[in-house]
Amino acid sequence: MIPERTDKDTLEQQRMRKPESATHAPPAAGWLKRVASEPLVHFLVLGAALFMLYTGFSGQSAVTNPRHIVVDELQLQRLAQEFQRTWMRPPTRQELDGLVAGFVDEEILYREALALGLDQDDLVIRRRLRQKMEFLNADLTEPPAASDADLQAYLDAHRDAFREPERFSFSQVFLKSGDSGGDARKRAASLLEELQAHPPAAADVTALGDPTLLPDGMQRATADDISRAFGREFADSLVAAPVGEWSGPYASGYGLHLVYIAQHSPASGVVLADVRQAVEREWSAEQRRVANERFYQAMRDRYSIEILFPEPRSGEAVAATVR
């Protein structure tokens, strides 16, 4: 009786232990169950599914493929517009095919150059990229239209730049000074008496005096204009010259001159109505300069700049480095 009871107990214990061992899942299965219940995993799975759906329906990869070139409708329109601006007519289909082939060749070479790193440390490319950044900033910071108050304030601050300069309209007779300045001045005095004895319109200045490559006269010329042609000494002399009669002689680096001043307009102030266009142009340029300075400063503030001069060996080396 005892062995049977023992067998029964043994069998019963075995049956009770089987379900208990079955309820304990392997460690790997438990980890997978926990991962599958995470919301982040659900999000990633959903994103991957959407990615595959987009790729399948669009026929394009969401990731840029450096070996895949697409010439879309916008690119075709750009090529056609460039052709039309040059030739004043739209391209034919054959011409458009040639433009597309040229664009594809250019794009291939561009990508291959990037793959080889040919854009690195290239001064021309650096300057071109800088220029494009400046153009981008100019487009984004176009100054607003100036008000009358803005223009008047700018004119008041820069009045000398817009002032009407002193101007002269004159004719001149040239005399070589030669080795003897006294003889030249005697000739000039004699010729001056002759010129003053006749009406100004009757004097043929081209037939008087000595041959020269200097102009016979100038119309509404500023002091700077006259200085470039005759020199500063001659230009300064005209300020005190009488108007409406022959006078002189006035010296220059070339010789002596007898001068007839037909008109002498002194420098005058300006009002905004007379120079509005010029003031507006300069005001806009000033606004762009200020905007560019702000742009560069904002960019600099994002960087830590360190300048490493070479280690000087003497005071002269320091001076050479700083220069």
HELIX and SHEET records of a PDB file:
HELIX    1   1 ILE A    2  THR A   23  1                                  22    
HELIX    2   2 PRO A   27  ALA A   36  1                                  10    
HELIX    3   3 PRO A   39  SER A   58  1                                  20    
HELIX    4   4 GLU A   73  TRP A   87  1                                  15    
HELIX    5   5 ARG A   93  ALA A  115  1                                  23    
HELIX    6   6 LEU A  123  LEU A  140  1                                  18    
HELIX    7   7 ASP A  148  ALA A  157  1                                  10    
HELIX    8   8 ARG A  159  PHE A  162  1                                   4    
HELIX    9   9 GLY A  181  GLN A  196  1                                  16    
HELIX   10  10 PRO A  200  ALA A  202  5                                   3    
HELIX   11  11 VAL A  205  ALA A  207  5                                   3    
HELIX   12  12 ALA A  223  PHE A  230  1                                   8    
HELIX   13  13 ARG A  232  SER A  237  1                                   6    
HELIX   14  14 LEU A  238  ALA A  240  5                                   3    
HELIX   15  15 LEU A  272  ARG A  300  1                                  29    
HELIX   16  16 GLY A  315  VAL A  322  1                                   8    
SHEET    1   A 4 GLY A 217  THR A 222  0                                        
SHEET    2   A 4 ARG A 167  LEU A 175 -1                                        
SHEET    3   A 4 LEU A 256  SER A 265 -1                                        
SHEET    4   A 4 TRP A 246  ALA A 251 -1                                        
END                                                                             
